[in-house]
Amino acid sequence: MGRMVRKQLYIDDEQEAALKRYAKERGVTEAELVRDALDRYLTEIAREEGDAAWARIMELSERQAAKGPLPGKRDWTREEIYDRPGKPGRGW
C-alpha cells in the first residue's frame, strides 16, 4: 500500500453501526473496510466507463460500416487479397 492520506467524512448513525459491526466480525479496522469499499466502488466505475466507451466505439464503427465503402477508396476486401495467388509478404 502506498502513502496514506488522512480524509475525514461524515456518515449517518446506521452506517456507523454497520461499519463497526462488519469491522468487528472481520477483525479489521473501520478504516480498512472504508478503503476496501472505496476500491470496489472505483473499480466498478472504471469498468462501467470502459464498457460505455467500448459501446460508443462499436456504435461509431457500425454507423461507418453501414455507410458502405467511401468513394475513391479501396474496392477490395481482405478476403479477396488472401485469395489471390502470391500472398502478400511473399513477393506479391
C-alpha positions in Angstrom: 0.0 0.0 0.0 1.3 3.5 -0.9 1.4 6.6 1.2 -1.7 7.1 3.4 -3.6 10.4 3.2 -5.9 11.3 6.0 -9.5 12.1 4.9 -12.5 13.0 7.1 -16.0 12.1 6.2 -19.5 12.1 7.7 -21.7 9.0 7.9 -25.1 8.6 9.4 -25.8 6.5 12.6 -26.9 3.4 10.6 -23.7 3.5 8.5 -21.6 3.8 11.7 -23.3 0.9 13.4 -22.9 -1.3 10.3 -19.3 -0.3 9.8 -18.5 -1.1 13.5 -20.3 -4.4 13.2 -18.6 -5.6 10.0 -15.2 -4.4 11.2 -15.6 -6.4 14.4 -16.9 -9.5 12.5 -14.0 -9.5 10.1 -11.3 -8.5 12.6 -10.2 -5.4 10.6 -10.3 -1.7 11.3 -13.2 0.5 10.2 -10.7 2.4 8.0 -9.7 -0.8 6.2 -13.4 -1.5 5.4 -13.9 2.0 4.1 -10.8 1.7 1.9 -11.9 -1.7 0.6 -15.4 -0.3 -0.2 -13.9 2.7 -2.0 -11.6 0.4 -4.0 -14.5 -1.7 -5.1 -16.6 1.3 -6.0 -13.9 2.9 -8.0 -13.2 -0.4 -9.8 -16.8 -0.7 -10.7 -16.9 2.9 -12.0 -13.8 2.3 -14.2 -15.4 -0.9 -15.6 -18.6 1.0 -16.4 -16.8 3.8 -18.1 -14.7 1.3 -20.1 -17.9 -0.5 -21.1 -19.6 2.7 -22.1 -16.5 3.8 -24.1 -16.4 0.4 -25.9 -20.1 0.7 -26.7 -19.5 4.2 -28.2 -16.7 2.8 -30.3 -18.8 -0.1 -31.6 -21.7 2.2 -32.4 -19.5 4.5 -34.4 -17.9 1.5 -36.2 -21.3 0.1 -37.1 -22.6 3.5 -38.3 -19.5 3.9 -40.5 -19.8 0.3 -41.9 -23.5 0.9 -42.7 -22.4 3.8 -45.0 -20.6 1.3 -47.2 -17.3 1.9 -49.0 -16.1 5.5 -49.3 -15.8 6.9 -52.8 -12.3 6.7 -54.2 -11.1 4.3 -51.6 -10.2 0.7 -51.9 -12.6 -1.6 -53.8 -11.2 -4.9 -52.5 -11.8 -6.9 -49.3 -9.3 -8.6 -47.1 -10.6 -12.0 -48.1 -10.0 -11.2 -51.8 -6.4 -10.3 -51.1 -5.8 -13.7 -49.5 -7.5 -15.5 -52.3 -5.1 -14.0 -54.9 -2.0 -16.0 -56.0 1.2 -14.9 -54.4 0.1 -14.0 -50.9 1.1 -10.5 -49.5 4.6 -10.6 -48.0 5.7 -13.4 -50.4 6.7 -11.3 -53.3 3.2 -10.1 -54.1 
